[in-house]
Amino acid sequence: MMNDAQLHLVVNHLPIVGVLIGFLVFLSGCVIKNPQVKNTALSIFIFSALTSIAAFYTGDGAEEIVENSPGISETLIHEHEEYAELFFTMMLILGGTSLITLILQYKKYALATRYGFVFVLLISIGSMVISKYVGSSGGEIRHTEIRHDKDMIQLNVDYDSDDD
């Protein structure tokens, strides 16, 4: 059985990678002017939004597990939480807009679909930008090799009093 930290690590990559793949599929659908490819991208965005729910709600459990580990920074956890909240909100908006646009596409509402596609494109670009920050800040929590160690408050500092 997986603990919350393991589950968070499994699901947190899905929305980050999904929004990138969805954007690339969407962009290619716009370039070749193929509605089926654009609809596939909308479906990828919806899936990515759903996986962002799992990633977001496993975050607190993951924090409880890692916050007592040596070298874990309260500053990095807080920064990651802030980016995660913004990314989660943007992914829900992207998923909802994609779902509405997909429904409008199937109902053949051309004008509403056109605006829906533009809105999906803009929200997906914003989501990709935020995904970079949420992914990087999450990775910095455990990966010291990618950290910038300035201005961090350590949660668990080991002081070895036998060295005196």
C-alpha positions as CSV (number, residue, x, y, z in Angstrom):
1,M,0.0,0.0,0.0
2,M,1.3,3.4,-0.9
3,N,1.5,6.2,1.6
4,D,0.4,9.8,0.8
5,A,3.9,10.9,-0.2
6,Q,4.3,8.0,-2.7
7,L,0.8,8.6,-4.1
8,H,1.5,12.3,-4.5
9,L,4.7,11.5,-6.4
10,V,2.8,9.2,-8.7
11,V,0.0,11.5,-9.6
12,N,1.6,15.0,-9.5
13,H,3.4,14.5,-12.8
14,L,0.2,13.7,-14.7
15,P,-1.3,17.2,-14.9
16,I,2.1,18.9,-15.5
17,V,3.0,16.6,-18.4
18,G,-0.7,16.4,-19.5
19,V,-1.0,20.2,-20.0
20,L,2.1,20.2,-22.1
21,I,1.0,17.3,-24.3
22,G,-2.5,18.7,-24.6
23,F,-1.1,22.1,-25.7
24,L,1.1,20.4,-28.3
25,V,-1.9,18.4,-29.6
26,F,-4.1,21.5,-29.6
27,L,-1.5,23.5,-31.4
28,S,-1.1,20.9,-34.1
29,G,-4.9,20.7,-34.4
30,C,-5.0,24.4,-35.0
31,V,-2.2,24.3,-37.5
32,I,-3.7,21.5,-39.6
33,K,-7.3,22.8,-38.9
34,N,-8.5,19.4,-37.8
35,P,-11.4,19.6,-35.3
36,Q,-10.9,15.9,-34.2
37,V,-7.3,16.7,-33.2
38,K,-8.5,19.8,-31.3
39,N,-11.2,17.7,-29.6
40,T,-8.5,15.2,-28.6
41,A,-6.5,18.0,-27.0
42,L,-9.6,19.1,-25.1
43,S,-10.0,15.6,-23.8
44,I,-6.4,15.6,-22.7
45,F,-7.0,18.9,-20.8
46,I,-10.0,17.4,-19.1
47,F,-8.0,14.3,-18.0
48,S,-5.2,16.6,-16.8
49,A,-7.6,18.7,-14.8
50,L,-9.0,15.5,-13.2
51,T,-5.5,14.3,-12.3
52,S,-4.7,17.7,-10.8
53,I,-7.5,17.1,-8.2
54,A,-5.7,13.9,-7.1
55,A,-2.3,15.7,-7.0
56,F,-3.6,18.6,-5.1
57,Y,-5.5,16.6,-2.5
58,T,-2.6,14.2,-1.8
59,G,-0.3,17.2,-1.1
60,D,-1.1,17.6,2.6
61,G,-0.5,14.0,3.4
62,A,2.8,14.1,1.6
63,E,3.8,17.2,3.5
64,E,3.0,15.5,6.9
65,I,5.3,12.6,5.9
66,V,8.3,14.7,4.6
67,E,8.2,17.7,7.0
68,N,10.0,15.7,9.7
69,S,12.8,14.5,7.4
70,P,16.3,16.0,7.6
71,G,17.0,18.9,5.3
72,I,13.4,19.7,4.5
73,S,12.7,23.4,4.2
74,E,9.5,25.1,5.4
75,T,10.1,27.9,2.9
76,L,10.2,25.5,0.0
77,I,7.1,23.6,1.1
78,H,5.2,26.9,1.5
79,E,6.4,28.1,-1.9
80,H,5.3,24.9,-3.5
81,E,1.9,25.1,-1.8
82,E,1.3,28.6,-3.2
83,Y,2.2,27.5,-6.8
84,A,0.1,24.3,-6.4
85,E,-3.0,26.3,-5.4
86,L,-2.6,28.6,-8.4
87,F,-1.9,25.7,-10.8
88,F,-4.9,23.7,-9.4
89,T,-7.2,26.6,-9.9
90,M,-5.9,27.2,-13.5
91,M,-6.2,23.5,-14.3
92,L,-9.8,23.4,-13.1
93,I,-10.6,26.4,-15.2
94,L,-8.8,24.8,-18.2
95,G,-10.7,21.5,-17.7
96,G,-14.0,23.2,-17.3
97,T,-13.5,25.4,-20.3
98,S,-12.3,22.4,-22.3
99,L,-15.4,20.4,-21.3
100,I,-17.8,23.3,-22.3
101,T,-15.9,23.8,-25.6
102,L,-16.1,20.1,-26.4
103,I,-19.8,20.1,-25.7
104,L,-20.3,23.2,-27.9
105,Q,-18.2,21.6,-30.6
106,Y,-20.4,18.5,-30.7
107,K,-23.5,20.7,-30.7
108,K,-22.1,22.6,-33.7
109,Y,-22.1,26.1,-32.1
110,A,-19.4,27.6,-34.3
111,L,-19.2,31.1,-32.7
112,A,-19.1,29.8,-29.1
113,T,-16.7,27.1,-30.1
114,R,-14.3,29.6,-31.7
115,Y,-14.2,31.7,-28.5
116,G,-13.9,28.5,-26.5
117,F,-10.8,27.4,-28.4
118,V,-9.2,30.8,-28.0
119,F,-9.9,30.8,-24.2
120,V,-8.6,27.2,-23.9
121,L,-5.4,28.2,-25.8
122,L,-4.8,31.2,-23.5
123,I,-5.5,29.2,-20.3
124,S,-3.4,26.3,-21.4
125,I,-0.4,28.6,-22.0
126,G,-0.8,30.1,-18.5
127,S,-1.2,26.7,-17.0
128,M,2.0,25.5,-18.7
129,V,3.9,28.5,-17.3
130,I,2.6,27.8,-13.7
131,S,3.3,24.1,-14.2
132,K,7.0,24.9,-14.5
133,Y,7.0,26.6,-11.2
134,V,4.9,24.1,-9.3
135,G,7.0,21.2,-10.7
136,S,10.4,22.9,-9.9
137,S,9.3,24.0,-6.4
138,G,8.1,20.5,-5.6
139,G,11.3,19.0,-6.8
140,E,13.4,21.4,-4.8
141,I,11.8,20.1,-1.6
142,R,13.7,16.7,-1.8
143,H,16.3,17.3,-4.4
144,T,19.1,19.4,-2.9
145,E,21.0,19.4,-6.2
146,I,18.4,21.8,-7.8
147,R,17.9,24.1,-4.8
148,H,18.8,27.7,-4.3
149,D,19.5,27.5,-0.5
150,K,19.2,31.2,0.3
151,D,16.4,32.4,2.6
152,M,15.2,28.9,3.7
153,I,13.9,28.0,7.1
154,Q,14.9,24.4,7.9
155,L,12.2,22.4,9.6
156,N,14.4,19.6,11.0
157,V,18.0,20.5,11.9
158,D,20.2,17.8,13.4
159,Y,22.6,19.1,16.0
160,D,25.3,16.6,17.0
161,S,26.4,17.6,20.5
162,D,29.0,14.8,20.6
163,D,31.4,16.9,18.4
164,D,32.3,19.2,21.3
